[in-house]
Amino acid sequence: MTTSTTPKAPSMLDALLPLGALIFLLSLSVYLYGSDSSFGPNQMALFVAAGIAVLIGLKNGFGWEEMEQAMIRGIALSLGAVLILFSVGALIGTWLLSGTVPALIYYGLQVLDPSWFYAATCVLCAIVALGIGSSWTTAATVGVALIGVSMGLGLSPVITAGAIVSGAYFGDKISPLSDTTNLAPAVAGSDLFSHIRHMLWTTIPSLILAILLFILIGFNANGVANVEKIDQISRDLQQHFDISVLHLLPMVVLLVMAVKKVPAFPTVFIGALLGGVWAVLFQQPLIEKMADQTYPTVLAQLKVVWTTLHSGFVIETGNVELDKLLSGGGMSKMMNTVWLIMSAMVFGSVLEHTGLLRRFVQAILRRAHSTGSLITSTILTCIATNILAADQYMAIVMPGRMYKEEFEKRGLAPVNLSRTLEDGGTITSALIPWNTCGAYMHGVLGVSPLEYMFYAFFNVINPVLAIVYAYLGIKILRLTPPEALLPVVDRPKA
């Protein structure tokens, strides 16, 4: 059914109803299902809230067909992330089979100490993400191994996940290779390297504070290096896998491809296939044990790798902890995460198309009289978009379009807006379970954002520090000419 009339603008009550319904249903989902809430209940909550938004859209004069098309476009926007997700599932599976992840865990157990493990995890992930420009690839490779090392050291995988996310998003946020780092200045109208330099003022202090907190937690951690346990895990790894530095080559190849700006999907999938080749070359005894002997040797080995790509890797070592640690991956294991992402995109797309998100911004701008309140409003809008539209790209593009004119009108340089979009949009996306980034991190690290968000210190500190800077007028750059045209409240202090 289509409509021939012009849809009317939504009221604030219209905008609040779907959001209120979503918050209530998600809270009820977590209460009833706990850690299993992301395996179906949250998806249903998003669909019901999307249904309420559709009813409001119909009431305001939008046709069903145009809203349906908006949902389809929203899902289409997420398909790039879906392809990467499937590839990551395949990569984790073959890197377990090939010995790449076991080798990373083995060497990590030899060199990392519980007292500084969390801080080292944050720094290592920051360096890798800065080099390759991808928080997702960092989490799926180094991050997976570090979760394993934390369990071997008797440390918390939840805090480790927070350290991984903190470091990965710092590196991603300031890397010129990152897609979001290029997207934010493009939306705001600023230059890439000016944008990165301007971000350093909020990101560097935030990372330092995060590292200090991880050091403090590390020195007070209950986890103590149990030499006997580490030796046992190391022996079990060597018993079931061939371990050597050669097994790290698939990771090196993947990182080089990422640095060379090869797109993420082919990079990760090639990494997965290389893991399969490495498994055949170096893990013959393991593959023979898993192979179906009714087939010729070559076909039997191919079937093992093929199965690992789509269904993941499972091993039985006799050590339950190690079995859990070394079993996982496979494209099929990502289906639930894909379901969550698509459900979230359906909800967010309806809200955007029917103007419900825009209604929030209009109300906010009426109250944002100072530069501090404008930047705070932009950050809060980015966070709200991450919650409602469930995608970090939308959390950059939508608020960027909405606030760009207002920043110019107040004489604020574009780098202020581009930095604010990253401070509020890029790094908070991983803290929301149904956001594409939060769902991805949950799928890869095996820890829910609802758990690790309390330890993702960088991701929490950075937006708060950006707001403090805004109100204190620290590194708020202005356009010329100038101050005489600006409201008094916005003029720099002498």
For each residue, the residues with C-beta under 8 A, 3 or more apart:
1: 63 64 65
2: 63 64 65 66
3: 7 61 62 63
4:
5: 61
6: 61
7: 3 57 60 61 62 354 355
8: 60 61
9: 60 355 359
10: 14 15 56 60 354 355 356 359
11: 14 15 359
12: 15 16 359 363
13: 16 17
14: 10 11 17 56 59 60 356 359
15: 10 11 12 18 19 356 357 359 360
16: 12 13 19 20
17: 13 14 20 21 52 56
18: 15 21 22 49 50 52 53 56 347 350 351 356
19: 15 16 22 23 49 388
20: 16 17 23 24
21: 17 18 24 25 48 49 52
22: 18 19 25 26 45 46 49 347 388
23: 19 20 26 27
24: 20 21 27 28
25: 21 22 28 29 44 45 48 49
26: 22 23 29 30 37 42 45 434
27: 23 24 30 31
28: 24 25 31 32 45
29: 25 26 32 33 37 41 42 44 45
30: 26 27 33 34 37 450
31: 27 28 34
32: 28 29 37 41
33: 29 30 36 37 39 41
34: 30 31 37
35: 38 448
36: 33 39 40 41
37: 26 29 30 32 33 34 41 42 433
38: 35 41 42 336 340 433 434 439 442 448
39: 33 36 336
40: 36 43 44 336
41: 29 32 33 36 37 38 44 45
42: 26 29 37 38 45 46 340 343 433 434
43: 40 46 47 339 340 343
44: 25 29 40 41 47 48
45: 22 25 26 28 29 41 42 48 49
46: 22 42 43 49 50 340 343 344 346 347 390 434
47: 43 44 50 51 343 346 347
48: 21 25 44 45 51 52
49: 18 19 21 22 25 45 46 52 53 347
50: 18 46 47 53 54 71 343 346 347 350
51: 47 48 54 55
52: 17 18 21 48 49 55 56
53: 18 49 50 56 57 347 350 351 354 356
54: 50 51 57 58 64 67 350
55: 51 52 58 59
56: 10 14 17 18 52 53 59 60 354 356
57: 7 53 54 60 62 67 350 353 354
58: 54 55 61 62 64
59: 14 55 56
60: 7 8 9 10 14 56 57 354
61: 3 5 6 7 8 58
62: 3 7 57 58 66 67 353 354
63: 1 2 3 66 67
64: 1 2 54 58 67 68
65: 1 2 68 69
66: 2 62 63 69 70 353
67: 54 57 62 63 64 70 71 350 353 354
68: 64 65 71 72
69: 65 66 72 73
70: 66 67 73 74 349 350 352 353
71: 50 67 68 74 75 345 346 349 350
72: 68 69 75 76
73: 69 70 76 77 349
74: 70 71 77 78 345 346 348 349 352
75: 71 72 78 79 342 345 346 349
76: 72 73 79
77: 73 74 80 345 391 393 394
78: 74 75 81 82 341 342 345 391 436
79: 75 76 82 83
80: 77 83 84 265
81: 78 84 85 341 391 436 440
82: 78 79 85 86 338 341 342
83: 79 80 86 87 265
84: 80 81 87 88 136 264 265 268
85: 81 82 88 89 334 337 338 341 440 443
86: 82 83 89 90 331 334 338
87: 83 84 90 91 265 268 269 271 272 331
88: 84 85 91 92 136 140 268 334 440 443 444
89: 85 86 92 93 312 329 330 331 332 333 334 443
90: 86 87 93 94 269 272 308 309 310 329 330 331
91: 87 88 94 95 140 141 268 269 271 272 275 329
92: 88 89 95 96 101 140 144 312 313 328 329 330 444
93: 89 90 96 97 272 275 308 309 311 312 313 328 329 330
94: 90 91 97 98 272 273 274 275 276 278 279 305 308 309 313 329
95: 91 92 98 100 101 141 144 250 251 271 272 275 329
96: 92 93 100 101 102 308 312 313 315 326 327 328 329
97: 93 94 275 276 279 283 286 287 304 305 308 313
98: 94 95 247 250 275 276 278 279 282 283
99: 102 103 241 242 243 247 278 279 282 283
100: 95 96 103 104 247 248 250 251 275 278
101: 92 95 96 104 105 144 145 148 326
102: 96 99 105 106 237 240 241 243 247 326
103: 99 100 106 107 241 243 244 245 247 248
104: 100 101 107 108 142 145 148 149 248 251
105: 101 102 108 109 145 148 149 152 233 237 325
106: 102 103 109 110 234 237 238 243
107: 103 104 110 111
108: 104 105 111 112 145 146 148 149 152
109: 105 106 112 149 152 153 230 233 234
110: 106 107 234
111: 107 108
112: 108 109 116 117 120 149 153
113: 116 117 225
114: 117 153 154 155 218 221 223 224 225
115: 218 219 221
116: 112 113 119 120 215 218
117: 112 113 114 120 121 149 150 153 155 160 218 221 223
118: 121 122 155 159 160 163 214 215 217 218 221
119: 116 122 123 163 211 214 215 218
120: 112 116 117 123 124
121: 117 118 124 125 146 150 160 163 164 167 214
122: 118 119 125 126 163 164 166 167 170 207 210 211 214 458
123: 119 120 126 127 167 211
124: 120 121 127 128 142 146 167
125: 121 122 128 129 138 139 142 143 146 163 164 166 167 168 171
126: 122 123 129 130 166 167 168 170 171 207
127: 123 124 130 131 167 171
128: 124 125 131 132 138 141 142 168 171 255
129: 125 126 132 133 134 135 138 167 168 169 170 171 172 175
130: 126 127 133 170 171 172 174 175
131: 127 128 171 175 177 255 258 259
132: 128 129 137 138 175 177 255 258 259
133: 129 130 171 172 175 176 177 178 179 181 258 259
134: 129 137 138 172 177 178 258 264
135: 129 138 139 165 168 169 171 172 430 437
136: 84 88 139 140 264 437 440 444
137: 132 134 140 141 254 258 264 267 268
138: 125 128 129 132 134 135 141 142 143 164 167 168 171 172
139: 125 135 136 142 143 144 164 165 168 440 441 444 445
140: 88 91 92 136 137 143 144 268 444
141: 91 95 128 137 138 144 145 251 254 255
142: 104 124 125 128 138 139 145 146 164 251
143: 125 138 139 140 146 147 161 164 168 444 445
144: 92 95 101 139 140 141 147 148 444 445
145: 101 104 105 108 141 142 148 149
146: 108 121 124 125 142 143 149 150 160 163 164
147: 143 144 150 151 157 160 161 164 445 446 447
148: 101 104 105 108 144 145 151 152 325 326
149: 104 105 108 109 112 117 145 146 152 153
150: 117 121 146 147 153 155 156 157 159 160 223
151: 147 148 154 155 157 321 325
152: 105 108 109 148 149 229 230 233 325
153: 109 112 114 117 149 150 223 225 226 230
154: 114 151 222 223 224 225 226 229
155: 114 117 118 150 151 159 160 221 223
156: 150 159 160 221 223
157: 147 150 151 160 161 445 446 447
158: 161 162 447 451 452 455
159: 118 150 155 156 162 163 214 217 452 455
160: 117 118 121 146 147 150 155 156 157 163 164
161: 143 147 157 158 164 165 441 445 447 451 452 455 456
162: 158 159 165 166 452 453 454 455 456 457
163: 118 119 121 122 125 146 159 160 166 167 214 455
164: 121 122 125 138 139 142 143 146 147 160 161 167 168 445
165: 135 139 161 162 168 169 430 441 452 456 458 459
166: 122 125 126 162 163 169 170 207 210 214 455 456 457 458 459
167: 121 122 123 124 125 126 127 129 138 163 164 170 171 458
168: 125 126 128 129 135 138 139 143 164 165 171 172
169: 129 135 165 166 172 173 426 427 430 456 458 459
170: 122 126 129 130 166 167 173 174 203 206 207 210 458
171: 125 126 127 128 129 130 131 133 135 138 167 168 174 175
172: 129 130 133 134 135 138 168 169 175 178 180 181 426
173: 169 170 178 180 181 199 203 422 426 427
174: 130 170 171 178 181 196 199 200 203
175: 129 130 131 132 133 171 172 178 181
176: 133 181 182 192 193 196
177: 131 132 133 134 181 258 259 261
178: 133 134 172 173 174 175 181 182
179: 133 182 183
180: 172 173 183 184 392 393 396 422 425 426
181: 133 172 173 174 175 176 177 178 184 185 192 195 196 422
182: 176 178 179 185 186 192
183: 179 180 186 187 393 396 397
184: 180 181 187 188 195 396 400 418 419 421 422 425 426
185: 181 182 188 189 190 191 192 194 195 414 415 418
186: 182 183 189
187: 183 184 396 397 400 401 404 418 421
188: 184 185 195 400 404 407 414 415 417 418 421
189: 185 186 404 414 417
190: 185 194 195 198 413 414 415 417 418
191: 185 194 195 415
192: 176 181 182 185 195 196
193: 176 196 197
194: 185 190 191 197 198 415
195: 181 184 185 188 190 191 192 198 199 415 418 419
196: 174 176 181 192 193 199 200
197: 193 194 200
198: 190 194 195 201 415 416 418 419 475 477
199: 173 174 195 196 202 203 419 422 423
200: 174 196 197 203 204
201: 198 204 205 419 469 474 475
202: 199 205 206 419 423 462 465 466 469
203: 170 173 174 199 200 206 207 462
204: 200 201 207 208
205: 201 202 208 209 465
206: 170 202 203 209 210 458 461 462 465
207: 122 126 166 170 203 204 210 211 458
208: 204 205 211 212
209: 205 206 212 213 457 461
210: 122 166 170 206 207 213 214 457 458 461
211: 119 122 123 207 208 214 215
212: 208 209 215 216
213: 209 210 216 217 457
214: 118 119 121 122 159 163 166 210 211 217 218 457
215: 116 118 119 211 212 218 219
216: 212 213 219 220
217: 118 159 213 214 220 221 455
218: 114 115 116 117 118 119 214 215 221
219: 115 215 216
220: 216 217
221: 114 115 117 118 155 156 217 218
222: 154
223: 114 117 150 153 154 155 156
224: 114 154
225: 113 114 153 154 230
226: 153 154 229 230
227: 230 231
228: 231 232
229: 152 154 226 232 233
230: 109 152 153 225 226 227 233 234
231: 227 228 234 235
232: 228 229 235 236 319
233: 105 109 152 229 230 236 237 319 322
234: 106 109 110 230 231 237 238
235: 231 232 238 239
236: 232 233 239 240 317 318 319 322
237: 102 105 106 233 234 240 241 243 322
238: 106 234 235 241 243
239: 235 236 317
240: 102 236 237 286 315 317
241: 99 102 103 237 238 283 286
242: 99 247 282 283 285
243: 99 102 103 106 237 238 247
244: 103 247 282
245: 103 248
246: 249 282
247: 98 99 100 102 103 242 243 244 250 278 282
248: 100 103 104 245 251 252
249: 246 252 253 278
250: 95 98 100 247 253 254 271 274 275 278
251: 95 100 104 141 142 248 254 255 271
252: 248 249 255 256
253: 249 250 256 257 270 271 274
254: 137 141 250 251 257 258 267 268 270 271 274
255: 128 131 132 141 251 252 258 259
256: 252 253 259 260
257: 253 254 260 262 267 270 271
258: 131 132 133 134 137 177 254 255 261 262 264 267
259: 131 132 133 177 255 256
260: 256 257
261: 177 258
262: 257 258 266 267
263: 266 267
264: 84 134 136 137 258 267 268
265: 80 83 84 87 268 269
266: 262 263 269 270
267: 137 254 257 258 262 263 264 270 271
268: 84 87 88 91 137 140 254 264 265 271 272
269: 87 90 91 265 266 272 273
270: 253 254 257 266 267 273 274
271: 87 91 95 250 251 253 254 257 267 268 274 275
272: 87 90 91 93 94 95 268 269 275 276 309
273: 94 269 270 276 277
274: 94 250 253 254 270 271 277 278
275: 91 93 94 95 97 98 100 250 271 272 278 279
276: 94 97 98 272 273 279 280 305 308 309
277: 273 274 280 281
278: 94 98 99 100 247 249 250 274 275 281 282 283
279: 94 97 98 99 275 276 282 283 286 287 304 305 308
280: 276 277 283 284 287 301 305
281: 277 278
282: 98 99 242 244 246 247 278 279
283: 97 98 99 241 242 278 279 280 286 287
284: 280 287 288
285: 242 288 289
286: 97 240 241 279 283 289 290 315
287: 97 279 280 283 284 290 291 301 304 305
288: 284 285 291
289: 285 286
290: 286 287 304
291: 287 288 295 297 300 301 303 304
292: 295 300 303
293: 300
294:
295: 291 292 299 300 303
296: 299 300
297: 291 300 301
298: 301 302
299: 295 296 302 303
300: 291 292 293 295 296 297 303 304
301: 280 287 291 297 298 304 305
302: 298 299 305 306
303: 291 292 295 299 300 306 307
304: 97 279 287 290 291 300 301 307 308
305: 94 97 276 279 280 287 301 302 308 309
306: 302 303 309 310
307: 303 304 310 311
308: 90 93 94 96 97 276 279 304 305 311 312 313 329 330
309: 90 93 94 272 276 305 306 330 331
310: 90 306 307 330 331 332
311: 93 307 308 330 331 332 333
312: 89 92 93 96 308 327 328 329 330 332 333
313: 92 93 94 96 97 308 326 327 328 329 330
314: 323 327
315: 96 240 286 323 326 327
316: 323
317: 236 239 240 322 323 326
318: 236
319: 232 233 236 322 323
320: 323 324
321: 151 324 325
322: 233 236 237 317 319 325 326
323: 314 315 316 317 319 320 326 327
324: 320 321 327
325: 105 148 151 152 321 322
326: 96 101 102 148 313 315 317 322 323
327: 96 312 313 314 315 323 324
328: 92 93 96 312 313 333 446
329: 89 90 91 92 93 94 95 96 308 312 313 333
330: 89 90 92 93 308 309 310 311 312 313 333 334
331: 86 87 89 90 309 310 311 334
332: 89 310 311 312 335
333: 89 311 312 328 329 330 336 443
334: 85 86 88 89 330 331 337 338 443
335: 332 338 339
336: 38 39 40 333 339 340 443
337: 85 334 340 341 439 440 442 443
338: 82 85 86 334 335 341 342
339: 43 335 336 342 343
340: 38 42 43 46 336 337 343 344 433 434 439
341: 78 81 82 85 337 338 344 345 390 434 436 439
342: 75 78 82 338 339 345 346
343: 42 43 46 47 50 339 340 346 347 434
344: 46 340 341 347 348 389 390 391 434 435 436 439
345: 71 74 75 77 78 341 342 348 349 389 390 391 436
346: 46 47 50 71 74 75 342 343 349 350
347: 18 22 46 47 49 50 53 343 344 350 351 388 389 390
348: 74 344 345 351 352 385 388 389 390 391 394
349: 70 71 73 74 75 345 346 352 353 389
350: 18 50 53 54 57 67 70 71 346 347 353 354 356
351: 18 53 347 348 354 356 357 388 389
352: 70 74 348 349 356 357 389 394 398
353: 57 62 66 67 70 349 350
354: 7 10 53 56 57 60 62 67 350 351
355: 7 9 10 358 359
356: 10 14 15 18 53 56 350 351 352 359 360
357: 15 351 352 360 361 384 385 388 389 398
358: 355 361 362 402
359: 9 10 11 12 14 15 355 356 362 363
360: 15 356 357 363 364 381 384
361: 357 358 364 365 381 399 402 403
362: 358 359 365 366
363: 12 359 360 366 367
364: 360 361 367 368 377 380 381
365: 361 362 368 377 406
366: 362 363
367: 363 364 373 377
368: 364 365 373 374 376 377 406
369: 373 487 489
370: 373 374 471 489 490
371: 374 375 410 412 470 473 476 489 490
372: 375 376 467 470 471 472 473
373: 367 368 369 370 376 377
374: 368 370 371 377 378 403 406 407 410 412 470
375: 371 372 378 379 416 420 466 467 470 476
376: 368 372 373 379 380 467 470 471
377: 364 365 367 368 373 374 380 381 403
378: 374 375 381 382 399 403 417 420 421 424
379: 375 376 382 383 420 423 424 463 466 467
380: 364 376 377 383 384 424
381: 360 361 364 377 378 384 385 398 399 402 403 424
382: 378 379 385 386 395 396 399 420 421 423 424 425 428
383: 379 380 386 387 395 424 425 428 463
384: 357 360 380 381 387 388
385: 348 357 381 382 388 389 394 395 398 399 425
386: 382 383 389 390 391 392 395 425 428 429 432 435
387: 383 384 390 432 435
388: 19 22 347 348 351 357 384 385
389: 344 345 347 348 349 351 352 357 385 386 394 395 398
390: 46 341 344 345 347 348 386 387 394 432 434 435 436
391: 77 78 81 344 345 348 386 394 395 429 435 436
392: 180 386 395 396 425 426 429 435 436 437
393: 77 180 183 396 397
394: 77 348 352 385 389 390 391 397 398
395: 382 383 385 386 389 391 392 398 399 421 424 425 426 428 429
396: 180 183 184 187 382 392 393 399 400 421 422 425 426
397: 183 187 393 394 400 401
398: 352 357 381 385 389 394 395 401 402
399: 361 378 381 382 385 395 396 402 403 421 424 425
400: 184 187 188 396 397 403 404 417 418 421
401: 187 397 398 404
402: 358 361 381 398 399
403: 361 374 377 378 381 399 400 406 407 417
404: 187 188 189 400 401 407 408 414 417
405: 408 409
406: 365 368 374 403 409 410
407: 188 374 403 404 410 412 414 416 417
408: 404 405 411 412 414 479
409: 405 406
410: 371 374 406 407 486 487 490
411: 408 478 479 482 483 485 486 490
412: 371 374 407 408 416 417 476 477 478 479
413: 190 416 477 478 479
414: 185 188 189 190 404 407 408 417 418
415: 185 188 190 191 194 195 198 418 419 477
416: 198 375 407 412 413 419 420 476 477
417: 188 189 190 378 400 403 404 407 412 414 420 421
418: 184 185 187 188 190 195 198 400 414 415 421 422
419: 184 195 198 199 201 202 415 416 422 423 466
420: 375 378 379 382 416 417 423 424 466
421: 184 187 188 378 382 395 396 399 400 417 418 424 425 426
422: 173 180 181 184 199 396 418 419 425 426 427
423: 199 202 379 382 419 420 426 427 462 463 466
424: 378 379 380 381 382 383 395 399 420 421 428 463 466
425: 180 184 382 383 385 386 392 395 396 399 421 422 428 429
426: 169 172 173 180 184 392 395 396 421 422 423 429
427: 169 173 422 423 430 458 459 462 463
428: 382 383 386 395 424 425 431 432 459 463
429: 386 391 392 395 425 426 432 435 436 437 438
430: 135 165 169 427 435 437 438 441 449 456 459
431: 428 435 438 449 453 456 459 460
432: 386 387 390 428 429 435 437 438 449
433: 37 38 42 340 438 439 442 448 449 450
434: 26 38 42 46 340 341 343 344 390 438 439
435: 344 386 387 390 391 392 429 430 431 432 438 439
436: 78 81 341 344 345 390 391 392 429 439 440
437: 135 136 392 429 430 432 440 441
438: 429 430 431 432 433 434 435 441 442 449
439: 38 337 340 341 344 433 434 435 436 442 443
440: 81 85 88 136 139 337 436 437 443 444
441: 139 161 165 430 437 438 444 445 447 449 452
442: 38 337 433 438 439 445 446 447 448 449
443: 85 88 89 333 334 336 337 439 440
444: 88 92 136 139 140 143 144 440 441
445: 139 143 144 147 157 161 164 441 442 452
446: 147 157 328 442
447: 147 157 158 161 441 442 451 452
448: 35 38 433 442 451 452
449: 430 431 432 433 438 441 442 452 453
450: 30 433 453
451: 158 161 447 448 454
452: 158 159 161 162 165 441 445 447 448 449 455 456
453: 162 431 449 450 456 459 460
454: 162 451
455: 158 159 161 162 163 166 217 452
456: 161 162 165 166 169 430 431 452 453 459 460
457: 162 166 209 210 213 214 460 461
458: 122 165 166 167 169 170 206 207 210 427 461 462
459: 165 166 169 427 428 430 431 453 456 462
460: 431 453 456 457 463 464
461: 206 209 210 457 458 464 465
462: 202 203 206 423 427 458 459 465 466
463: 379 383 423 424 427 428 460 466 467
464: 460 461 467 468
465: 202 205 206 461 462 468 469
466: 202 375 379 419 420 423 424 462 463 469 470
467: 372 375 376 379 463 464 470 471
468: 464 465 471 472 474
469: 201 202 465 466 472 473 474 475 476
470: 371 372 374 375 376 466 467 473 476
471: 370 372 376 467 468
472: 372 468 469
473: 371 372 469 470 476 492 493
474: 201 468 469
475: 198 201 469
476: 371 375 412 416 469 470 473 492
477: 198 412 413 415 416
478: 411 412 413 482 483 486 492
479: 408 411 412 413 482
480:
481: 484 485
482: 411 478 479 485 486
483: 411 478 486 491 492
484: 481
485: 411 481 482
486: 410 411 478 482 483 490 491
487: 369 410 490 491
488: 491
489: 369 370 371
490: 370 371 410 411 486 487
491: 483 486 487 488
492: 473 476 478 483
493: 473
494:
